[in-house]
Amino acid sequence: MRTLRPSLRLACATVCAALLVAGCAGNDTSSAGSANSTGPIVIGTSISLSGNTVLASIKDGYQLAVDKANAAGGVTVGGVKRKIKLVVLDNRSDTNTMVQQVRSLVLSDHAVALLGSCCQQNIDMQGQADALKTPLMMGALPVELLPKGKGYTWDSFQSLADGADKFYELADTTSTNKKILVVTSNDAQGKSTGQLWAGLGKKNGYTIASTKAVPTGTTDFSDVIQSGKSTGAQVLIASMAPQDCFAMWKQMKALAYKPKLAIGLQCAQTPGWSSLGTLGDGTLVQLNWTDSAGLPDTQMIVDKFAKKYPALNDLGSVALGYHEAQVLMNAISRSGDATAASVNKALAATDMTSALGPVKFTANKSTTPSFIGQWENGRIQQVWPAKGAVPLKSLAGLR
């Protein structure tokens, strides 16, 4: 899935939004996507490249897709080849900045369409896309979490339910007492995720032994851990911010809570998970992409970015960005005139296959495949589905 990095990774001292553009930057109005223009078509993104969340790998995927299209002469619109100009603004993980930047992209840079950021910012960005009547192509938001808007936001990403089903399929291959401890952040996304995974657990024959919701930034998990121990839960489902999972994993070790299976939703998807060392070994993670699943353009992505991003989840984020930009440019090419209204209409008719798999929208959502990976020695490997997977190992870090 997507890449989230702690703010420690980058300390952006920039006061104003950083502007990273494919070869150029600024508010060039000559490249607007008007019906009669033959100039570059502007697309833009306000994405978090510093602050609490760093999505550089998604941005690299955007740029990869645009560079590839431009190297081929651009996108054909109405029989004319036109280059794509990608304007990238760093919103520094700040929602207010994101709102201002999205308006600037559309009203000043004349972007005909937008690419997303991640998670809650994507939800917040939806309102801006609706207000500006500008299509927003996003991933990094499970399709169940996309609110019903006014039809300008398009989400092509994995489904929480699909990931949960695959997790329980995998869990059924191991010996546990099928008792689950669910711990999530106490925000809307955390609670929704917990309810969905718990509900599907019950359908798959598991018992929800204990459910806990904690504020982001919690440092003391002793009561959560005690509930897991007292109820005998051998399966742990945690959906929290990375720093919260880091703290809980350390305290589980200290307090000798030893579940047999544990998955870190959201938190274990960060490269920072490897900072736990052997303590993180064996933890499971839901993935949107793997290099062993046979998805399109996998080798190209690996060849270009494996050195920069050795972690599988980072490469998956590159693939996600590449996927989003490909879907958007495909719609631009079918729009006839590259105006926002036409691009939005073309997105609704999308029927293609990209780096994350087939794309066809229903109610503005298109679900991509999910995979279950496992951390081992600082790396993630696919352990489910069985095709392309390595054997599941024990939750060694907590044993």
BAVEX-570473 format. One record per residue (C-alpha): residue number from 1; residue in three letters; x, y negated, z. Coordinates in pm, 1 decimal, always signed. Layout:
BAVEX-570473
NUM,ALA,X,Y,Z
...
end
This chain:
BAVEX-570473
1,MET,+0.0,+0.0,+0.0
2,ARG,+87.3,-350.8,+37.4
3,THR,+421.7,-492.4,+207.0
4,LEU,+398.2,-683.4,+532.8
5,ARG,+714.4,-801.6,+695.3
6,PRO,+765.7,-965.4,+1029.3
7,SER,+854.4,-1329.8,+1021.6
8,LEU,+1197.7,-1236.5,+1142.4
9,ARG,+1281.6,-1127.8,+793.1
10,LEU,+1265.3,-1474.6,+655.1
11,ALA,+1282.1,-1806.1,+830.5
12,CYS,+1153.9,-2044.4,+569.1
13,ALA,+1242.1,-2394.6,+674.3
14,THR,+1064.3,-2545.3,+380.8
15,VAL,+824.9,-2819.7,+484.4
16,CYS,+622.3,-2816.8,+166.5
17,ALA,+509.4,-2511.8,-19.6
18,ALA,+781.2,-2341.1,-210.7
19,LEU,+717.2,-2327.4,-581.0
20,LEU,+852.8,-2026.4,-760.3
21,VAL,+772.3,-2018.5,-1123.2
22,ALA,+865.8,-1802.4,-1415.2
23,GLY,+1129.5,-2027.0,-1558.2
24,CYS,+962.1,-2357.6,-1471.9
25,ALA,+748.1,-2528.3,-1213.2
26,GLY,+524.6,-2820.9,-1149.8
27,ASN,+189.9,-2955.8,-1251.6
28,ASP,+228.1,-2928.6,-1625.3
29,THR,-115.9,-2995.9,-1768.2
30,SER,-17.1,-2928.7,-2127.7
31,SER,-53.3,-2556.0,-2083.8
32,ALA,-415.7,-2539.7,-1982.5
33,GLY,-609.2,-2244.0,-2112.7
34,SER,-849.2,-2442.5,-2325.2
35,ALA,-1037.3,-2279.3,-2607.1
36,ASN,-836.4,-2445.1,-2883.1
37,SER,-495.5,-2436.1,-2715.0
38,THR,-208.3,-2233.7,-2847.6
39,GLY,+17.2,-2313.4,-2550.6
40,PRO,+95.1,-2103.7,-2247.1
41,ILE,-193.6,-1977.4,-2039.4
42,VAL,-152.4,-2065.8,-1674.3
43,ILE,-231.3,-1818.7,-1400.4
44,GLY,-144.6,-1888.1,-1038.5
45,THR,-117.1,-1743.2,-693.7
46,SER,-96.5,-1882.0,-343.1
47,ILE,+79.9,-1597.9,-167.7
48,SER,+253.5,-1555.9,+165.4
49,LEU,+628.9,-1546.0,+107.3
50,SER,+730.7,-1661.5,+456.0
51,GLY,+585.1,-1683.9,+804.4
52,ASN,+419.2,-1382.3,+963.0
53,THR,+369.3,-1199.8,+635.5
54,VAL,+613.8,-1172.4,+347.1
55,LEU,+482.4,-1039.5,+18.0
56,ALA,+788.0,-1084.0,-199.8
57,SER,+750.2,-736.0,-348.9
58,ILE,+394.4,-809.9,-466.0
59,LYS,+517.1,-1136.8,-617.1
60,ASP,+792.5,-944.9,-795.2
61,GLY,+526.9,-715.8,-941.6
62,TYR,+334.5,-1017.5,-1071.2
63,GLN,+649.1,-1152.9,-1230.6
64,LEU,+740.9,-816.6,-1379.5
65,ALA,+409.5,-790.2,-1560.3
66,VAL,+424.4,-1147.7,-1688.5
67,ASP,+785.2,-1113.2,-1802.6
68,LYS,+701.3,-792.8,-1984.7
69,ALA,+405.5,-954.1,-2161.6
70,ASN,+605.1,-1262.0,-2257.2
71,ALA,+895.0,-1050.2,-2383.3
72,ALA,+646.5,-898.7,-2626.8
73,GLY,+548.7,-1243.5,-2748.1
74,GLY,+271.6,-1305.9,-2499.5
75,VAL,-93.0,-1208.0,-2479.5
76,THR,-307.5,-1207.5,-2791.3
77,VAL,-612.3,-1430.9,-2741.6
78,GLY,-846.1,-1495.2,-3028.9
79,GLY,-586.8,-1361.4,-3270.8
80,VAL,-310.4,-1591.2,-3140.1
81,LYS,-13.0,-1482.2,-2929.2
82,ARG,+17.2,-1701.3,-2620.2
83,LYS,+272.5,-1690.3,-2340.8
84,ILE,+165.4,-1656.3,-1979.5
85,LYS,+291.1,-1908.7,-1726.0
86,LEU,+283.5,-1779.9,-1369.7
87,VAL,+280.3,-2044.3,-1096.8
88,VAL,+365.1,-1905.8,-753.0
89,LEU,+313.9,-2105.9,-433.9
90,ASP,+425.8,-1993.9,-88.2
91,ASN,+145.9,-2057.2,+159.8
92,ARG,+370.3,-1958.0,+452.1
93,SER,+101.1,-1730.2,+596.7
94,ASP,-115.7,-2034.5,+664.3
95,THR,-478.4,-2026.9,+554.6
96,ASN,-522.3,-2403.5,+537.7
97,THR,-218.0,-2428.9,+313.7
98,MET,-355.5,-2150.4,+99.0
99,VAL,-683.7,-2336.8,+50.5
100,GLN,-504.4,-2653.5,-58.6
101,GLN,-275.8,-2462.5,-292.2
102,VAL,-556.1,-2274.7,-461.9
103,ARG,-730.2,-2602.1,-537.2
104,SER,-403.7,-2745.5,-669.6
105,LEU,-345.9,-2444.2,-892.0
106,VAL,-687.3,-2479.5,-1053.1
107,LEU,-733.3,-2857.7,-1056.9
108,SER,-375.9,-2974.0,-1118.5
109,ASP,-196.0,-2682.0,-1278.8
110,HIS,-508.8,-2583.2,-1471.9
111,ALA,-479.4,-2216.4,-1387.4
112,VAL,-753.1,-2022.4,-1565.0
113,ALA,-731.4,-1738.2,-1314.4
114,LEU,-574.4,-1650.3,-981.3
115,LEU,-385.5,-1357.6,-834.4
116,GLY,-433.3,-1266.2,-469.7
117,SER,-226.1,-1259.4,-154.0
118,CYS,-307.9,-996.5,+106.6
119,CYS,-554.0,-888.1,+366.5
120,GLN,-750.5,-1160.5,+545.5
121,GLN,-605.8,-1427.7,+315.6
122,ASN,-764.4,-1248.3,+22.8
123,ILE,-1101.3,-1265.3,+195.2
124,ASP,-1049.2,-1634.1,+267.4
125,MET,-941.5,-1696.1,-91.5
126,GLN,-1265.1,-1552.3,-224.1
127,GLY,-1460.4,-1858.0,-112.7
128,GLN,-1223.4,-2085.9,-300.9
129,ALA,-1252.6,-1880.3,-618.8
130,ASP,-1630.0,-1899.1,-592.8
131,ALA,-1629.0,-2272.5,-528.9
132,LEU,-1393.6,-2339.5,-819.6
133,LYS,-1564.3,-2084.0,-1045.2
134,THR,-1224.6,-1935.1,-1122.5
135,PRO,-1164.3,-1559.5,-1138.6
136,LEU,-947.0,-1412.0,-863.7
137,MET,-785.4,-1073.7,-929.0
138,MET,-664.9,-911.3,-609.2
139,GLY,-544.6,-591.4,-446.2
140,ALA,-407.5,-549.7,-92.8
141,LEU,-759.4,-544.4,+45.8
142,PRO,-939.7,-211.2,+87.8
143,VAL,-1245.0,-224.7,-133.1
144,GLU,-1484.2,-174.3,+159.4
145,LEU,-1363.5,-500.4,+312.2
146,LEU,-1438.9,-726.4,+15.0
147,PRO,-1739.0,-941.6,+113.3
148,LYS,-2016.5,-996.1,-135.0
149,GLY,-1935.6,-1324.2,-304.5
150,LYS,-2054.0,-1507.4,-612.0
151,GLY,-1888.5,-1279.2,-864.9
152,TYR,-1548.9,-1442.4,-920.5
153,THR,-1336.9,-1206.1,-707.3
154,TRP,-1221.5,-867.0,-835.4
155,ASP,-1062.7,-613.3,-604.7
156,SER,-876.2,-310.8,-742.2
157,PHE,-722.6,-124.7,-451.9
158,GLN,-749.7,+185.0,-239.2
159,SER,-1047.0,+274.4,-23.6
160,LEU,-1023.0,+319.0,+350.7
161,ALA,-1271.4,+604.8,+323.9
162,ASP,-1064.6,+780.2,+59.3
163,GLY,-754.3,+746.2,+273.8
164,ALA,-939.7,+876.2,+577.9
165,ASP,-1070.7,+1176.0,+387.1
166,LYS,-719.7,+1262.2,+271.5
167,PHE,-588.7,+1221.6,+624.9
168,TYR,-847.1,+1468.0,+758.7
169,GLU,-774.6,+1710.2,+474.4
170,LEU,-409.5,+1698.8,+579.4
171,ALA,-497.3,+1724.2,+948.5
172,ASP,-694.4,+2039.0,+877.0
173,THR,-372.8,+2205.6,+762.1
174,THR,-222.0,+2166.5,+1109.9
175,SER,-310.6,+2306.6,+1449.4
176,THR,-470.5,+2047.4,+1678.8
177,ASN,-764.2,+2040.6,+1920.9
178,LYS,-932.6,+1789.9,+1683.8
179,LYS,-965.2,+1528.1,+1959.0
180,ILE,-887.4,+1174.5,+1839.1
181,LEU,-771.4,+855.7,+2008.9
182,VAL,-862.2,+552.3,+1794.8
183,VAL,-689.1,+223.8,+1879.1
184,THR,-732.8,-86.8,+1667.0
185,SER,-695.7,-461.0,+1684.2
186,ASN,-1010.8,-625.4,+1812.3
187,ASP,-1070.7,-840.9,+1503.6
188,ALA,-1333.9,-769.6,+1241.0
189,GLN,-1099.8,-578.0,+1012.2
190,GLY,-964.2,-364.9,+1295.0
191,LYS,-1306.8,-276.5,+1430.0
192,SER,-1444.0,-196.9,+1083.4
193,THR,-1147.6,+25.3,+1011.3
194,GLY,-1183.5,+206.5,+1343.1
195,GLN,-1554.8,+265.4,+1296.2
196,LEU,-1508.0,+397.0,+944.6
197,TRP,-1226.1,+636.4,+1034.9
198,ALA,-1407.4,+753.7,+1347.4
199,GLY,-1727.7,+816.0,+1155.0
200,LEU,-1550.0,+1018.3,+889.5
201,GLY,-1365.5,+1206.1,+1161.9
202,LYS,-1694.5,+1319.8,+1309.8
203,LYS,-1816.2,+1430.5,+967.2
204,ASN,-1500.4,+1637.2,+932.1
205,GLY,-1554.3,+1812.7,+1263.8
206,TYR,-1334.5,+1597.6,+1487.4
207,THR,-1426.8,+1453.2,+1825.9
208,ILE,-1361.2,+1088.9,+1906.9
209,ALA,-1214.1,+1134.9,+2253.3
210,SER,-1145.6,+765.3,+2311.1
211,THR,-1172.6,+434.5,+2124.3
212,LYS,-983.1,+120.9,+2219.1
213,ALA,-973.4,-226.6,+2060.8
214,VAL,-696.6,-461.0,+2171.9
215,PRO,-603.0,-823.6,+2095.6
216,THR,-322.7,-877.7,+1847.7
217,GLY,-6.3,-940.0,+2044.5
218,THR,-84.4,-687.4,+2316.0
219,THR,+230.6,-572.0,+2491.6
220,ASP,+91.9,-341.4,+2759.9
221,PHE,-72.6,-26.6,+2621.3
222,SER,-64.3,+173.6,+2941.4
223,ASP,-444.1,+198.1,+2969.1
224,VAL,-473.8,+300.1,+2602.2
225,ILE,-208.9,+565.8,+2645.3
226,GLN,-364.8,+688.6,+2967.4
227,SER,-696.6,+734.4,+2788.0
228,GLY,-523.0,+942.7,+2523.0
229,LYS,-356.8,+1157.8,+2787.1
230,SER,-662.3,+1198.4,+3009.6
231,THR,-887.6,+1298.0,+2721.1
232,GLY,-627.0,+1528.7,+2572.1
233,ALA,-639.9,+1359.6,+2232.4
234,GLN,-389.1,+1526.3,+2000.7
235,VAL,-464.5,+1305.3,+1700.3
236,LEU,-386.2,+931.6,+1708.8
237,ILE,-526.7,+677.8,+1464.1
238,ALA,-380.6,+330.2,+1515.3
239,SER,-476.2,+25.0,+1309.5
240,MET,-290.2,-275.4,+1443.2
241,ALA,-33.6,-541.3,+1359.5
242,PRO,+320.5,-405.0,+1328.6
243,GLN,+452.6,-550.8,+1652.8
244,ASP,+163.0,-396.5,+1844.0
245,CYS,+228.4,-50.9,+1705.8
246,PHE,+599.0,-90.0,+1776.1
247,ALA,+521.6,-166.2,+2140.3
248,MET,+271.8,+117.8,+2171.3
249,TRP,+503.8,+377.3,+2016.1
250,LYS,+779.6,+283.1,+2260.6
251,GLN,+541.4,+306.9,+2555.6
252,MET,+399.4,+638.3,+2435.6
253,LYS,+751.4,+776.3,+2445.8
254,ALA,+815.7,+626.7,+2788.3
255,LEU,+485.7,+757.4,+2928.8
256,ALA,+522.6,+1099.3,+2763.9
257,TYR,+206.3,+1085.9,+2553.6
258,LYS,+268.9,+1339.6,+2278.5
259,PRO,-3.1,+1359.2,+2014.1
260,LYS,+53.5,+1613.7,+1740.1
261,LEU,-50.0,+1380.5,+1455.7
262,ALA,-35.8,+1000.3,+1437.5
263,ILE,-111.9,+760.5,+1155.1
264,GLY,-29.7,+391.7,+1160.1
265,LEU,-274.3,+202.1,+941.6
266,GLN,-135.2,-135.8,+846.8
267,CYS,+152.5,-123.7,+1093.0
268,ALA,+343.6,+179.4,+962.1
269,GLN,+323.8,+40.8,+610.6
270,THR,+583.0,-222.7,+690.7
271,PRO,+950.7,-162.9,+613.7
272,GLY,+1010.5,-279.0,+969.7
273,TRP,+883.6,+59.0,+1085.5
274,SER,+1230.0,+199.0,+1021.5
275,SER,+1357.9,-26.6,+1300.3
276,LEU,+1201.5,+221.2,+1543.2
277,GLY,+1469.9,+468.8,+1437.3
278,THR,+1394.6,+829.5,+1522.4
279,LEU,+1097.3,+718.2,+1733.4
280,GLY,+909.3,+645.1,+1412.0
281,ASP,+983.5,+983.6,+1254.8
282,GLY,+678.8,+1189.1,+1167.5
283,THR,+431.4,+898.1,+1172.8
284,LEU,+185.9,+909.8,+884.0
285,VAL,+87.5,+619.9,+662.0
286,GLN,-175.3,+560.0,+395.4
287,LEU,-17.6,+465.6,+62.0
288,ASN,-152.3,+313.1,-257.7
289,TRP,+134.2,+444.5,-472.1
290,THR,+412.9,+698.5,-463.2
291,ASP,+696.5,+774.2,-700.4
292,SER,+595.3,+1139.6,-719.4
293,ALA,+227.5,+1106.9,-813.9
294,GLY,+273.3,+1072.2,-1188.4
295,LEU,+119.6,+723.0,-1212.3
296,PRO,+186.9,+509.0,-1521.9
297,ASP,+507.7,+300.5,-1541.7
298,THR,+648.9,+465.1,-1228.4
299,GLN,+995.7,+518.5,-1370.9
300,MET,+1013.0,+162.1,-1505.1
301,ILE,+926.4,+24.0,-1161.2
302,VAL,+1178.9,+251.3,-992.2
303,ASP,+1453.0,+163.8,-1241.8
304,LYS,+1402.1,-209.9,-1196.2
305,PHE,+1342.7,-231.7,-822.8
306,ALA,+1468.3,+76.1,-637.2
307,LYS,+1794.6,-95.8,-544.8
308,LYS,+1619.0,-409.1,-419.4
309,TYR,+1343.3,-213.8,-246.7
310,PRO,+1464.4,+130.2,-135.5
311,ALA,+1151.7,+188.8,+76.6
312,LEU,+861.4,+363.0,-95.7
313,ASN,+601.3,+124.7,+43.8
314,ASP,+792.8,-175.4,-92.9
315,LEU,+803.6,-15.7,-435.5
316,GLY,+432.3,+49.3,-397.7
317,SER,+379.6,-320.8,-340.3
318,VAL,+571.7,-400.5,-658.8
319,ALA,+344.2,-154.6,-838.4
320,LEU,+41.6,-323.2,-681.2
321,GLY,+144.6,-669.0,-801.5
322,TYR,+223.9,-533.1,-1146.3
323,HIS,-115.4,-363.1,-1151.2
324,GLU,-308.8,-677.7,-1054.3
325,ALA,-132.7,-892.4,-1312.5
326,GLN,-178.8,-629.6,-1583.8
327,VAL,-551.7,-607.1,-1517.0
328,LEU,-584.2,-986.0,-1527.7
329,MET,-382.8,-1025.2,-1850.3
330,ASN,-583.0,-746.3,-2010.4
331,ALA,-897.5,-945.8,-1936.2
332,ILE,-739.4,-1266.1,-2069.6
333,SER,-658.5,-1088.9,-2393.8
334,ARG,-1022.0,-979.3,-2429.3
335,SER,-1169.2,-1313.2,-2326.4
336,GLY,-1158.8,-1470.0,-2672.6
337,ASP,-1065.7,-1816.8,-2548.3
338,ALA,-880.7,-1781.9,-2213.8
339,THR,-1124.3,-2001.8,-2025.3
340,ALA,-1208.7,-1917.0,-1667.0
341,ALA,-1566.6,-1823.3,-1747.9
342,SER,-1466.1,-1594.7,-2034.3
343,VAL,-1188.3,-1429.6,-1834.8
344,ASN,-1431.9,-1363.1,-1551.5
345,LYS,-1676.4,-1205.5,-1793.8
346,ALA,-1399.4,-993.6,-1946.1
347,LEU,-1291.3,-868.1,-1602.0
348,ALA,-1639.0,-727.9,-1550.4
349,ALA,-1595.0,-515.2,-1862.8
350,THR,-1248.5,-384.0,-1770.4
351,ASP,-1186.9,-21.3,-1861.4
352,MET,-815.8,+55.1,-1858.9
353,THR,-540.2,+242.3,-1679.4
354,SER,-262.3,+56.9,-1502.6
355,ALA,+18.9,+126.1,-1257.6
356,LEU,-221.8,+233.9,-981.5
357,GLY,-447.6,+437.2,-1206.4
358,PRO,-782.0,+386.7,-1383.9
359,VAL,-962.2,+53.2,-1343.3
360,LYS,-1333.6,+4.2,-1398.7
361,PHE,-1529.3,-234.1,-1178.5
362,THR,-1858.3,-170.6,-1005.7
363,ALA,-1988.8,-460.9,-798.2
364,ASN,-1647.7,-628.3,-848.1
365,LYS,-1460.6,-332.9,-693.3
366,SER,-1246.8,-60.8,-849.3
367,THR,-1100.9,+206.6,-622.5
368,THR,-746.9,+327.9,-685.6
369,PRO,-605.0,+657.2,-554.7
370,SER,-481.7,+698.3,-197.2
371,PHE,-193.5,+905.8,-70.8
372,ILE,-67.8,+1003.5,+272.0
373,GLY,+302.6,+956.9,+337.9
374,GLN,+524.9,+1040.7,+633.9
375,TRP,+821.5,+856.0,+780.4
376,GLU,+1142.5,+1055.1,+813.4
377,ASN,+1491.3,+908.8,+863.6
378,GLY,+1384.6,+562.1,+756.4
379,ARG,+1209.3,+681.0,+440.3
380,ILE,+852.0,+762.6,+343.9
381,GLN,+765.7,+1069.5,+142.6
382,GLN,+427.6,+1175.9,+11.5
383,VAL,+281.7,+1464.6,+213.1
384,TRP,-73.7,+1461.4,+72.4
385,PRO,-230.6,+1534.4,-176.7
386,ALA,-29.1,+1849.7,-222.9
387,LYS,+62.8,+1772.5,-584.5
388,GLY,+388.5,+1580.5,-572.4
389,ALA,+415.5,+1619.7,-194.3
390,VAL,+679.4,+1752.3,+40.9
391,PRO,+579.0,+1971.0,+341.1
392,LEU,+435.2,+1793.6,+646.3
393,LYS,+676.9,+1773.7,+936.3
394,SER,+609.8,+1739.1,+1307.8
395,LEU,+561.9,+1408.0,+1486.1
396,ALA,+922.0,+1437.5,+1594.1
397,GLY,+963.0,+1081.0,+1717.0
398,LEU,+716.6,+1128.5,+2002.1
399,ARG,+803.0,+1485.5,+2092.4
end
